[in-house]
Amino acid sequence: MPGNAALKLENHSHAQRERLAFIDFCLQYHGSVGRSELMAHFGTAVASSTRDFTLYRELAHENLILRHENKRYYRTDNYQPLFHHEPHAALKALAHGFGDGLSVTPGHSGFCEDAPDLIAPPQDVLATVSRAISQQQAVRMTYQSLSSGASERVVVPHSIVNNGQRWHMRGYCRKRGAFRDFVCNRITSVSIDRTHIAEHEHQASDAEWNEQLTLELIPHPCHSHPEAIALDFNMSRQNNQPVRQLSIRAARAGYLLRHWNVDCSPDHRLPEQEYHLWLRNHNILEHCANAVLAPGYVDTHGKAAVTIK
């Protein structure tokens, strides 16, 4: 944030700074914002929202431009953030809605600690991808793959997904001619690509994304005390057996099963000391292209996936 803007912000109330941060966040991560969104989010009147946009333009006039045809403000190429939107807070806002407008992580309580997060996407990558999704645009990026190294890609992204360990961008890869997942941290450079988006590149054409699977997770049958596992995973009882039914997109199933170390073998042969859960309806993974990630999975031809530890 420029020094003079920071000084001017201090002269305004926390409530108004929160509204300004909302405008700033929408420009950075969605690419545009309108008065109606500001009014709906904060319950303010027309006059108040007009004053907020006027003040924002005074503080950062090069950040936005008004398009009169739809009365919306759009992010310019000269945009410089007026607030620091910490990546974890930004992801939380994108996933659950904008909460703390100043994007400041709350202080530690002293008695509650979360697991350390070793991987967070770079802010510029996250913001560019998020804007592309909101504006239905493609991105041109340099991607570092484990299998093929660095390469240039043009991708039409439609979602940002947490697989339990990493944040992925999912979209249509023009190089591969298919919908793929890309680890956000492996994107070393990214920019908006304003080429035409074809119908088959939209989210509606991503069959695996749109298909919902219901996974039936039960305690590993070899465990001596399955009730402990049932309590761990908040299982209900079905035919006197503890089970957790979980609905998930087919495109995400393999990642979840790997993250939670779920034995997906037909005969629950993986060691129960390491795999506390078994996928009872393991045949459902026939609908899942990333079933190769699922520990112990065997396809219909008897070919086993590599168990990932």
Secondary structure, DSSP 8 states (H G I E B T S, - for coil): --HHHHHHHTTS-HHHHHHHHHHHHHHHHTSEEEHHHHHHHHT--HHHHHHHHHHHHHH-TTSEEEETTTTEEEE-TT---SS---HHHHHHHHHH---STT-------SS-----------HHHHHHHHHHHHHT-EEEEEEEETTTEEEEEEEEEEEEEE-SSSEEEEEEETTTTEEEEEEGGGEEEEEEE-S---GGGSGGG-HHHH-EEEEEEEE-TT-S-HHHHHHHTT-EEETTEEEEEEEEEHHHHHHHHHHTTEE-STT--S-TTT--EEETTGGGGGG-GGGGGSTT-B-TTS-B-----
